[in-house]
């Protein structure tokens, strides 16, 4: 599967000191896994944002930390600033190719629903990603959802209907609806009664005083 490279450095500061780290263009993080001790790291903010935008949470990242041998990892929890939305902290989980992992994978809709094309139905989206479990080598970039079976109003595709790639198990509940078809909405006629004219004077937003006092210069 696709891999993306990212460089990091060991981190020696923690607590309140990390604000100086962020001010210098670094993002604090942590690397953990079943075969390594938790390792505090720091990453260049711009490089990290670029990699996470491409990798998401389901693409392996080859992480170089200082002079260590590269470690395969997945980006896990990414904390962002509440208002400014820049990255405040990131967790990376080491990936061992012989151990199963869980990850969120996007759903990709393919084909065309006959109920939409022929009946004018409305395709309503439920969820756009699922949680899966598999070996790292089997982790898909996306899972396809075929819409060609949606032939009538109220037809639906649930998690149970999805054809999973070999070696991949979907952990999301089978009853969850991915998409369904609704009948076209009919325009409702709304009768607006014309208001009877009144002799009432319209209310002024701001009324000038009857007499303004002269202002001495």
ZIQUIBEL-V641332 format. One record per helix or strand of 2 or more residues. SS is the DSSP state (H for helix, E for strand). FROM is the first residue (numbers start at 1). TO is the last residue. If there is no record, write none. Layout:
ss = {SS:SS}
from = {FROM:FROM}
to = {TO:TO}
//
This chain:
ss = {E:H:E:E:H:E:E:E:E:H:E:E:H:E:E:H:E:E}
from = {3:15:26:36:45:60:71:87:100:114:122:129:136:142:156:159:169:177}
to = {10:23:33:44:55:65:80:94:110:117:125:135:138:146:158:161:170:182}
//
